[in-house]
């Protein structure tokens, strides 16, 4: 069991013990559309208890119909949705879930300016909240010998520089 730290997480009539966060792992959905609800459905279909990511950053296409019809919902672009509770380990990176936060960008290889803005704000905010935390791409955090991933399809060195890390 990892060393836990106390955070200001008030739950009803008591303080909740928060797990130690040491990594933020960035992902992409590998789909051109979606939101936290759709990813939750996908993950439940795999037999998981629900969405494996803690946060999802939307693009302007929340569903297949918006994409097919060419009707972007610009008010959704860059919106950060909460997924799994931050107090619970994720299900997003084998062998690294206990001490990490999973952030998923909706998209495959092309992301919007609004998504990048939200990603930088969310990631740097989490790093301030959980001092000493590192930001990694999924491809940098995968288990040796596992199927090679490119997720989140970003040059993470460039991304960390953009975040001032």
GIRA-V494161 format. One record per pair of residues at least 24 apart in sequence whose C-alpha atoms are under 10 Angstrom apart, sorted by sequence separation. I is the first residue (numbers start at 1). J is the second residue. If there is no record, write none. Layout:
i: [I I]
j: [J J]
//
This chain:
i: [34 35 38 56 57 80 135 136 33 34 35 37 38 55 56 57 80 101 135 27 33 34 35 36 55 56 134 26 29 32 33 34 35 54 55 56 78 25 28 29 32 33 34 35 54 55 56 78 135 26 27 28 32 33 34 53 54 55 77 32 33 34 53 54 55 135 32 33 51 52 53 54 55 134 32 33 34 51 52 53 54 101 31 33 34 50 51 52 53 54 78 100 33 50 51 54 77 78 99 100 101 102 103 104 32 33 49 54 77 78 79 80 100 102 103 52 53 54 77 78 79 102 124 52 53 54 77 78 123 52 53 54 76 77 78 80 127 51 52 53 76 78 79 80 120 124 50 51 52 53 74 78 79 119 120 123 124 35 50 51 52 77 78 109 124 49 80 109 111 120 121 40 48 108 109 110 111 116 120 35 36 37 39 40 53 62 94 108 109 110 119 120 35 36 37 52 61 93 96 107 108 109 35 36 37 54 55 56 57 58 59 60 61 92 93 95 96 105 106 107 116 117 35 36 53 54 55 56 57 58 59 94 95 96 104 105 116 35 36 43 53 54 55 56 57 58 59 93 94 95 104 52 53 54 55 56 57 58 93 94 103 52 53 54 55 56 57 93 52 53 59 52 59 60 94 58 59 58 59 60 59 60 58 59 57 58 57 56 57 58 57 57 56 55 21 27 39 57 21 26 27 19 20 25 26 39 55 18 19 21 25 36 18 19 20 35 17 18 19 35 36 16 25 34 35 24 25 34 23 24 33 34 22 23 29 30 31 32 33 23 24 25 26 27 28 29 30 31 32 33 21 22 23 24 25 26 27 28 29 30 31 32 9 21 22 23 24 25 26 27 28 29 30 31 32 9 20 21 22 23 24 25 26 27 28 29 30 31 32 19 20 21 22 23 24 25 26 27 28 29 30 32 7 19 20 21 27 28 29 19 27 28 28 28 26 4 2 3 1 2 26 25 24 24 23 24 23 21 22 21 24 23 21 22 21 22 23 24 25 26 27 28 20 21 22 23 24 25 26 27 28 21 22 23 24 25 26 27 21 22 23 24 25 26 27 20 21 22 23 24 25 26 24 25 26 25 26 25 24 23 30 7 28 29 30 7 27 28 29 30 27 28 5 26 27 28 25 26 27 28 25 26 27 26 26]
j: [58 59 62 80 81 104 159 160 58 59 60 62 63 80 81 82 105 126 160 53 59 60 61 62 81 82 160 53 56 59 60 61 62 81 82 83 105 53 56 57 60 61 62 63 82 83 84 106 163 55 56 57 61 62 63 82 83 84 106 62 63 64 83 84 85 165 63 64 82 83 84 85 86 165 64 65 66 83 84 85 86 133 64 66 67 83 84 85 86 87 111 133 67 84 85 88 111 112 133 134 135 136 137 138 67 68 84 89 112 113 114 115 135 137 138 88 89 90 113 114 115 138 160 89 90 91 114 115 160 90 91 92 114 115 116 118 165 90 91 92 115 117 118 119 159 163 90 91 92 93 114 118 119 159 160 163 164 76 91 92 93 118 119 150 165 91 122 151 153 162 163 83 91 151 152 153 154 159 163 79 80 81 83 84 97 106 138 152 153 154 163 164 80 81 82 97 106 138 141 152 153 154 81 82 83 100 101 102 103 104 105 106 107 138 139 141 142 151 152 153 162 163 82 83 100 101 102 103 104 105 106 141 142 143 151 152 163 83 84 91 101 102 103 104 105 106 107 141 142 143 152 101 102 103 104 105 106 107 142 143 152 102 103 104 105 106 107 143 103 104 110 104 111 112 146 111 112 112 113 114 114 115 114 115 114 115 115 115 116 118 118 119 119 119 86 92 104 122 87 92 93 86 87 92 93 106 122 86 87 89 93 104 87 88 89 104 87 88 89 105 106 87 96 105 106 96 97 106 96 97 106 107 96 97 103 104 105 106 107 98 99 100 101 102 103 104 105 106 107 108 97 98 99 100 101 102 103 104 105 106 107 108 86 98 99 100 101 102 103 104 105 106 107 108 109 87 98 99 100 101 102 103 104 105 106 107 108 109 110 98 99 100 101 102 103 104 105 106 107 108 109 111 87 99 100 101 107 108 109 100 108 109 110 111 119 99 98 99 98 99 123 123 123 126 126 127 127 126 127 127 130 130 129 130 130 131 132 133 134 135 136 137 130 131 132 133 134 135 136 137 138 132 133 134 135 136 137 138 133 134 135 136 137 138 139 133 134 135 136 137 138 139 138 139 140 140 141 141 141 141 151 129 150 151 152 130 150 151 152 153 151 152 130 151 152 153 151 152 153 154 152 153 154 154 156]
//
